[in-house]
């Protein structure tokens, strides 16, 4: 559990700007990740100490300081004005075992900052041991409507990862995600569940709440703690599954459509982690297509009784020479 009192001086302002926590339904839309990164860069150039320096400024002062449109400055003022509601909401979340961390905090996972850069979510909500956010693991992803071969592979593979002491990173949806989580739990392993709805909503499920309480599961989400599932949220959280992992395994994917296909393509293009794809007679056409687009084949017979991320990574060919390192993420430099 992250101590709310240990959050950075900028945390409250970031939560107010980039989440709807404590906001009334239909109120001002929060600032999206890329827009927040742009705002942070503007503040860095103007020598702001951090986002907290926006609090208390009028819209006119923000316009003069940051050269933003008047309507955008008024939006910032409106979002920052609900500090009283935020304090109440943070107390409520703490009582329910839900924590929050922002991109300005030491507890924020560096993997997300470094890999996703400007699209890294400024605010994360979670429940469980936040230390798991730094451990990495094996992402296991796949279709909701998986066949028997895919399900059996997932059960065996997730259990092998658990026996190898490697966390399973899952999207928490039905099908392959849920199968991977259940198999890892049964084998005594741990799971990082990047859920497509609010964490507070998900831990109402008795089995999930028990796994979190027992230290087997960490739930994390960039969405409001009470947000309902939506297809858009499921697509949006896919990048976090890959970025929090050491390596990803696609068990089954349709070709050209669906969340698994879209998320795998995004990971391959982003180069966040090596992406392996189940190969074999029963693998769907989408799997073969992903291999042709840069995924590494993972034959069924290579999965042993115990497996770690290192074991899987060793199957990949040597990477090409690394390019020149990119400049540091500007939005993080604001908080140094």
C-alpha positions as a Python dict, from the first residue, in 0.01 Angstrom:
ca = {
    (1, 'X'): (0, 0, 0),
    (2, 'X'): (140, 339, -97),
    (3, 'X'): (129, 596, 181),
    (4, 'X'): (-72, 891, 50),
    (5, 'X'): (120, 1118, 285),
    (6, 'X'): (446, 1023, 110),
    (7, 'X'): (336, 1138, -235),
    (8, 'X'): (528, 1419, -402),
    (9, 'X'): (433, 1786, -365),
    (10, 'X'): (303, 1774, -723),
    (11, 'X'): (83, 1467, -676),
    (12, 'X'): (-239, 1642, -577),
    (13, 'X'): (-221, 1886, -868),
    (14, 'X'): (-150, 1602, -1115),
    (15, 'X'): (-443, 1397, -983),
    (16, 'X'): (-672, 1699, -1013),
    (17, 'X'): (-559, 1776, -1367),
    (18, 'X'): (-537, 1424, -1507),
    (19, 'X'): (-816, 1228, -1338),
    (20, 'X'): (-1183, 1274, -1260),
    (21, 'X'): (-1138, 1175, -896),
    (22, 'X'): (-1371, 1385, -683),
    (23, 'X'): (-1538, 1543, -987),
    (24, 'X'): (-1911, 1558, -1043),
    (25, 'X'): (-2052, 1359, -1338),
    (26, 'X'): (-2032, 1554, -1661),
    (27, 'X'): (-1777, 1800, -1525),
    (28, 'X'): (-1458, 1924, -1693),
    (29, 'X'): (-1272, 1659, -1892),
    (30, 'X'): (-930, 1571, -1742),
    (31, 'X'): (-606, 1637, -1927),
    (32, 'X'): (-496, 1337, -2135),
    (33, 'X'): (-141, 1194, -2109),
    (34, 'X'): (5, 1351, -2425),
    (35, 'X'): (-150, 1689, -2345),
    (36, 'X'): (-13, 1665, -1991),
    (37, 'X'): (335, 1590, -2126),
    (38, 'X'): (310, 1900, -2343),
    (39, 'X'): (196, 2110, -2045),
    (40, 'X'): (483, 1975, -1833),
    (41, 'X'): (731, 2070, -2104),
    (42, 'X'): (589, 2423, -2119),
    (43, 'X'): (623, 2457, -1742),
    (44, 'X'): (980, 2323, -1750),
    (45, 'X'): (1078, 2583, -2008),
    (46, 'X'): (932, 2856, -1787),
    (47, 'X'): (1124, 2727, -1481),
    (48, 'X'): (819, 2611, -1284),
    (49, 'X'): (913, 2391, -988),
    (50, 'X'): (632, 2154, -1073),
    (51, 'X'): (262, 2125, -1150),
    (52, 'X'): (184, 2249, -800),
    (53, 'X'): (283, 2597, -917),
    (54, 'X'): (-34, 2611, -1126),
    (55, 'X'): (-252, 2595, -816),
    (56, 'X'): (-370, 2940, -712),
    (57, 'X'): (-295, 3103, -1048),
    (58, 'X'): (-577, 3272, -1234),
    (59, 'X'): (-657, 3183, -1592),
    (60, 'X'): (-502, 3511, -1708),
    (61, 'X'): (-182, 3437, -1517),
    (62, 'X'): (-160, 3092, -1673),
    (63, 'X'): (-212, 3237, -2020),
    (64, 'X'): (72, 3487, -1964),
    (65, 'X'): (305, 3231, -1806),
    (66, 'X'): (257, 2940, -2044),
    (67, 'X'): (123, 3093, -2363),
    (68, 'X'): (-182, 2866, -2370),
    (69, 'X'): (-527, 2945, -2506),
    (70, 'X'): (-760, 3121, -2259),
    (71, 'X'): (-1012, 2834, -2269),
    (72, 'X'): (-738, 2584, -2186),
    (73, 'X'): (-615, 2798, -1897),
    (74, 'X'): (-973, 2821, -1766),
    (75, 'X'): (-993, 2443, -1789),
    (76, 'X'): (-683, 2404, -1571),
    (77, 'X'): (-824, 2644, -1313),
    (78, 'X'): (-1154, 2455, -1305),
    (79, 'X'): (-983, 2118, -1263),
    (80, 'X'): (-757, 2244, -985),
    (81, 'X'): (-1046, 2405, -795),
    (82, 'X'): (-1181, 2081, -647),
    (83, 'X'): (-907, 2021, -388),
    (84, 'X'): (-1160, 1974, -108),
    (85, 'X'): (-1340, 1694, -291),
    (86, 'X'): (-1006, 1531, -370),
    (87, 'X'): (-905, 1510, -5),
    (88, 'X'): (-1234, 1339, 75),
    (89, 'X'): (-1191, 1093, -213),
    (90, 'X'): (-835, 1004, -112),
    (91, 'X'): (-953, 925, 240),
    (92, 'X'): (-1232, 710, 98),
    (93, 'X'): (-994, 519, -128),
    (94, 'X'): (-750, 459, 156),
    (95, 'X'): (-1029, 305, 362),
    (96, 'X'): (-1099, 61, 77),
    (97, 'X'): (-741, -44, 24),
    (98, 'X'): (-694, 154, -298),
    (99, 'X'): (-385, 365, -351),
    (100, 'X'): (-289, 627, -610),
    (101, 'X'): (50, 721, -752),
    (102, 'X'): (148, 989, -1003),
    (103, 'X'): (426, 1022, -1256),
    (104, 'X'): (602, 1263, -1019),
    (105, 'X'): (630, 1002, -742),
    (106, 'X'): (920, 768, -667),
    (107, 'X'): (680, 473, -656),
    (108, 'X'): (569, 527, -1017),
    (109, 'X'): (705, 241, -1233),
    (110, 'X'): (1007, 362, -1434),
    (111, 'X'): (920, 113, -1708),
    (112, 'X'): (610, 311, -1796),
    (113, 'X'): (794, 643, -1801),
    (114, 'X'): (1082, 510, -2008),
    (115, 'X'): (885, 301, -2257),
    (116, 'X'): (564, 494, -2307),
    (117, 'X'): (717, 839, -2266),
    (118, 'X'): (457, 1107, -2347),
    (119, 'X'): (173, 850, -2349),
    (120, 'X'): (255, 722, -2000),
    (121, 'X'): (-53, 771, -1777),
    (122, 'X'): (14, 1056, -1531),
    (123, 'X'): (-202, 885, -1264),
    (124, 'X'): (-230, 518, -1166),
    (125, 'X'): (-473, 364, -917),
    (126, 'X'): (-400, 30, -760),
    (127, 'X'): (-464, -220, -486),
    (128, 'X'): (-207, -460, -347),
    (129, 'X'): (171, -456, -321),
    (130, 'X'): (286, -163, -537),
    (131, 'X'): (638, -304, -527),
    (132, 'X'): (531, -554, -793),
    (133, 'X'): (513, -267, -1041),
    (134, 'X'): (894, -269, -1051),
    (135, 'X'): (948, -645, -1081),
    (136, 'X'): (854, -701, -1443),
    (137, 'X'): (717, -1038, -1548),
    (138, 'X'): (572, -1222, -1845),
    (139, 'X'): (268, -1069, -2012),
    (140, 'X'): (29, -1338, -2132),
    (141, 'X'): (-234, -1206, -2372),
    (142, 'X'): (-488, -1355, -2607),
    (143, 'X'): (-839, -1365, -2740),
    (144, 'X'): (-1146, -1375, -2520),
    (145, 'X'): (-1289, -1662, -2723),
    (146, 'X'): (-989, -1895, -2715),
    (147, 'X'): (-1010, -2259, -2822),
    (148, 'X'): (-911, -2557, -2614),
    (149, 'X'): (-552, -2571, -2741),
    (150, 'X'): (-495, -2205, -2652),
    (151, 'X'): (-653, -2248, -2310),
    (152, 'X'): (-443, -2554, -2227),
    (153, 'X'): (-125, -2380, -2343),
    (154, 'X'): (-210, -2080, -2124),
    (155, 'X'): (-274, -2296, -1818),
    (156, 'X'): (56, -2478, -1859),
    (157, 'X'): (258, -2168, -1942),
    (158, 'X'): (121, -1949, -1662),
    (159, 'X'): (174, -2227, -1407),
    (160, 'X'): (532, -2273, -1533),
    (161, 'X'): (596, -1900, -1491),
    (162, 'X'): (457, -1914, -1138),
    (163, 'X'): (682, -2209, -1051),
    (164, 'X'): (974, -2012, -1191),
    (165, 'X'): (897, -1721, -958),
    (166, 'X'): (801, -1488, -1243),
    (167, 'X'): (490, -1271, -1209),
    (168, 'X'): (225, -1305, -1478),
    (169, 'X'): (108, -972, -1619),
    (170, 'X'): (-253, -994, -1734),
    (171, 'X'): (-529, -774, -1867),
    (172, 'X'): (-787, -931, -1636),
    (173, 'X'): (-1042, -999, -1911),
    (174, 'X'): (-1223, -1327, -1968),
    (175, 'X'): (-1061, -1586, -2191),
    (176, 'X'): (-681, -1606, -2201),
    (177, 'X'): (-630, -1328, -1942),
    (178, 'X'): (-850, -1490, -1678),
    (179, 'X'): (-710, -1837, -1752),
    (180, 'X'): (-353, -1712, -1705),
    (181, 'X'): (-439, -1544, -1376),
    (182, 'X'): (-617, -1849, -1236),
    (183, 'X'): (-337, -2086, -1338),
    (184, 'X'): (-73, -1862, -1182),
    (185, 'X'): (-271, -1839, -858),
    (186, 'X'): (-321, -2217, -846),
    (187, 'X'): (54, -2268, -885),
    (188, 'X'): (130, -2026, -603),
    (189, 'X'): (247, -1742, -824),
    (190, 'X'): (174, -1372, -833),
    (191, 'X'): (-19, -1167, -1087),
    (192, 'X'): (-11, -804, -1196),
    (193, 'X'): (-360, -736, -1327),
    (194, 'X'): (-387, -428, -1549),
    (195, 'X'): (-764, -403, -1546),
    (196, 'X'): (-986, -224, -1800),
    (197, 'X'): (-1211, -75, -1535),
    (198, 'X'): (-1177, 87, -1195),
    (199, 'X'): (-971, -97, -932),
    (200, 'X'): (-1228, -30, -662),
    (201, 'X'): (-1497, -185, -880),
    (202, 'X'): (-1282, -494, -952),
    (203, 'X'): (-1193, -568, -589),
    (204, 'X'): (-1560, -603, -506),
    (205, 'X'): (-1522, -954, -649),
    (206, 'X'): (-1457, -1188, -358),
    (207, 'X'): (-1192, -1398, -534),
    (208, 'X'): (-1001, -1092, -650),
    (209, 'X'): (-1019, -928, -309),
    (210, 'X'): (-887, -1247, -149),
    (211, 'X'): (-594, -1271, -393),
    (212, 'X'): (-500, -909, -325),
    (213, 'X'): (-526, -959, 51),
    (214, 'X'): (-307, -1272, 29),
    (215, 'X'): (-37, -1083, -161),
    (216, 'X'): (-82, -1286, -480),
    (217, 'X'): (-233, -1009, -689),
    (218, 'X'): (-165, -646, -763),
    (219, 'X'): (-437, -460, -950),
    (220, 'X'): (-355, -141, -1136),
    (221, 'X'): (-553, 85, -1368),
    (222, 'X'): (-521, 435, -1516),
    (223, 'X'): (-898, 481, -1488),
    (224, 'X'): (-1122, 622, -1215),
    (225, 'X'): (-1149, 364, -933),
    (226, 'X'): (-1523, 320, -997),
    (227, 'X'): (-1510, 329, -1378),
    (228, 'X'): (-1707, 58, -1558),
    (229, 'X'): (-1558, -162, -1828),
    (230, 'X'): (-1555, -22, -2179),
    (231, 'X'): (-1401, -145, -2502),
    (232, 'X'): (-1208, 179, -2534),
    (233, 'X'): (-1063, 142, -2185),
    (234, 'X'): (-960, -216, -2265),
    (235, 'X'): (-777, -98, -2576),
    (236, 'X'): (-619, 192, -2389),
    (237, 'X'): (-476, -19, -2110),
    (238, 'X'): (-314, -273, -2346),
    (239, 'X'): (5, -69, -2372),
    (240, 'X'): (47, -85, -1993),
    (241, 'X'): (40, -465, -1997),
    (242, 'X'): (335, -474, -2234),
    (243, 'X'): (525, -183, -2081),
    (244, 'X'): (515, -333, -1729),
    (245, 'X'): (658, -665, -1851),
    (246, 'X'): (998, -806, -1944),
    (247, 'X'): (859, -1010, -2230),
    (248, 'X'): (516, -1076, -2380),
    (249, 'X'): (357, -1395, -2511),
    (250, 'X'): (59, -1380, -2747),
    (251, 'X'): (-136, -1704, -2711),
    (252, 'X'): (-402, -1646, -2974),
    (253, 'X'): (-504, -1355, -3194),
    (254, 'X'): (-742, -1293, -3477),
    (255, 'X'): (-580, -1143, -3784),
    (256, 'X'): (-638, -777, -3850),
    (257, 'X'): (-888, -701, -3574),
    (258, 'X'): (-954, -720, -3202),
    (259, 'X'): (-778, -596, -2892),
    (260, 'X'): (-510, -867, -2889),
    (261, 'X'): (-409, -794, -3248),
    (262, 'X'): (-409, -417, -3198),
    (263, 'X'): (-218, -435, -2870),
    (264, 'X'): (47, -670, -3012),
    (265, 'X'): (99, -448, -3316),
    (266, 'X'): (134, -144, -3092),
    (267, 'X'): (395, -326, -2882),
    (268, 'X'): (589, -439, -3189),
    (269, 'X'): (592, -89, -3336),
    (270, 'X'): (681, 68, -3002),
    (271, 'X'): (958, -185, -2936),
    (272, 'X'): (865, -188, -2568),
    (273, 'X'): (941, -556, -2506),
    (274, 'X'): (1014, -864, -2719),
    (275, 'X'): (684, -1016, -2832),
    (276, 'X'): (665, -1395, -2867),
    (277, 'X'): (377, -1568, -3040),
    (278, 'X'): (255, -1923, -2983),
    (279, 'X'): (336, -2135, -3282),
    (280, 'X'): (203, -2476, -3376),
    (281, 'X'): (-59, -2666, -3575),
    (282, 'X'): (-347, -2520, -3372),
    (283, 'X'): (-230, -2159, -3377),
    (284, 'X'): (-473, -1918, -3551),
    (285, 'X'): (-389, -1720, -3862),
    (286, 'X'): (-342, -1406, -3655),
    (287, 'X'): (-49, -1564, -3474),
    (288, 'X'): (132, -1644, -3798),
    (289, 'X'): (64, -1291, -3920),
    (290, 'X'): (217, -1143, -3604),
    (291, 'X'): (531, -1352, -3655),
    (292, 'X'): (559, -1216, -4008),
    (293, 'X'): (537, -863, -3862),
    (294, 'X'): (822, -909, -3615),
    (295, 'X'): (694, -1139, -3340),
    (296, 'X'): (918, -1426, -3232),
    (297, 'X'): (774, -1777, -3268),
    (298, 'X'): (726, -1976, -2947),
    (299, 'X'): (666, -2345, -3020),
    (300, 'X'): (450, -2530, -2769),
    (301, 'X'): (720, -2787, -2696),
    (302, 'X'): (964, -2522, -2571),
    (303, 'X'): (751, -2449, -2264),
    (304, 'X'): (893, -2652, -1974),
    (305, 'X'): (762, -2721, -1625),
    (306, 'X'): (936, -2407, -1501),
    (307, 'X'): (995, -2095, -1705),
    (308, 'X'): (1124, -1744, -1642),
    (309, 'X'): (1132, -1429, -1849),
    (310, 'X'): (1504, -1487, -1904),
    (311, 'X'): (1432, -1831, -2049),
    (312, 'X'): (1191, -1682, -2304),
    (313, 'X'): (1416, -1390, -2390),
    (314, 'X'): (1700, -1631, -2465),
    (315, 'X'): (1494, -1767, -2756),
    (316, 'X'): (1499, -1436, -2940),
    (317, 'X'): (1767, -1361, -3201),
    (318, 'X'): (2026, -1098, -3107),
    (319, 'X'): (1878, -749, -3133),
    (320, 'X'): (2013, -503, -3394),
    (321, 'X'): (2259, -237, -3280),
    (322, 'X'): (2089, 7, -3047),
    (323, 'X'): (2016, 354, -3189),
    (324, 'X'): (2135, 669, -3023),
    (325, 'X'): (1949, 711, -2693),
    (326, 'X'): (1646, 938, -2711),
    (327, 'X'): (1637, 1253, -2498),
    (328, 'X'): (1500, 1209, -2147),
    (329, 'X'): (1124, 1230, -2114),
    (330, 'X'): (1061, 1602, -2078),
    (331, 'X'): (766, 1563, -1846),
    (332, 'X'): (978, 1376, -1593),
    (333, 'X'): (1253, 1637, -1594),
    (334, 'X'): (1005, 1886, -1455),
    (335, 'X'): (993, 1684, -1134),
    (336, 'X'): (1369, 1633, -1079),
}
